[in-house]
């Protein structure tokens, strides 16, 4: 059985439109969410001086409810199209999902 999961992606805000285009090409019946986030990390790579002082970097976060096969396909595609773009992701099992 192909289990559902939640893929969470944090990416530089400059990649938002390209990532939206990429995600829209996937056949996910659940769609996805996107919203701005503040990312806090101990590495200062690529941070502006203001971001280093504040300890946060503004990025865009995507959440995609997708099955395991779709997640593998998505991650492979991201690695091919956005290699070196400093995109961070997590894949977590979906315990429950419904609409109320």
C-alpha positions in Angstrom: 0.0 0.0 0.0 1.3 3.4 -1.0 1.1 5.6 2.2 0.4 9.3 2.2 3.0 11.7 3.6 3.5 15.4 4.0 6.4 17.0 2.2 7.6 20.3 3.8 9.9 22.5 1.7 11.7 25.7 2.8 13.2 27.6 0.0 14.6 31.1 -0.7 11.8 33.5 -1.5 13.4 34.2 -4.9 12.5 30.6 -6.0 8.8 31.0 -5.1 7.4 31.3 -8.6 9.6 28.5 -10.1 8.6 26.2 -7.2 4.9 27.0 -7.6 5.2 26.1 -11.3 7.0 22.9 -10.5 4.5 21.8 -7.9 1.5 22.7 -10.1 2.7 20.1 -12.7 2.4 17.3 -10.1 -0.8 15.3 -10.1 -1.7 15.8 -6.5 -5.4 15.6 -5.6 -4.8 17.6 -2.4 -3.0 20.6 -3.8 -0.4 22.4 -1.6 0.0 25.3 0.7 2.6 28.1 0.7 3.3 30.8 3.1 6.2 33.0 4.2 8.4 31.7 7.1 11.3 32.9 9.2 14.1 30.4 9.1 16.5 30.2 12.0 19.8 28.4 11.5 23.2 28.3 13.0 25.0 28.6 9.6 25.4 32.1 8.2 25.9 31.0 4.6 24.1 33.3 2.1 22.7 35.5 4.8 22.7 39.3 4.5 24.2 41.3 7.4 20.7 42.2 8.6 19.7 38.6 8.6 22.9 37.6 10.5 22.1 40.3 13.2 18.4 39.3 13.5 19.1 35.6 13.4 16.5 34.8 10.8 16.0 34.6 7.1 12.7 35.1 5.3 11.9 32.2 3.1 8.9 30.5 1.5 7.4 27.3 2.9 5.4 24.7 0.9 3.4 21.8 2.4 2.3 19.1 0.0 0.1 16.2 0.9 1.2 13.4 -1.5 1.7 9.7 -1.6 5.2 8.1 -1.1 5.7 7.5 -4.9 4.7 11.1 -5.6 7.1 12.4 -2.9 10.0 10.4 -4.4 9.2 11.8 -7.8 8.9 15.4 -6.4 12.2 15.1 -4.5 14.0 13.7 -7.6 12.7 16.5 -9.7 13.7 19.2 -7.1 17.2 17.7 -7.0 17.5 17.8 -10.8 16.0 21.3 -11.3 17.2 23.1 -8.2 20.5 21.5 -7.3 22.6 23.8 -5.1 19.6 26.2 -4.4 19.7 25.6 -0.6 16.2 24.1 -0.5 15.5 22.2 2.7 12.8 19.6 3.0 11.2 17.1 5.3 9.0 14.1 4.6 6.8 13.0 7.4 4.1 10.3 7.5 0.5 11.5 7.2 -1.4 10.0 10.2 -4.8 11.3 9.4 -6.3 13.6 6.8 -9.9 14.6 6.3 -12.2 17.5 5.6 -14.7 18.8 8.2 
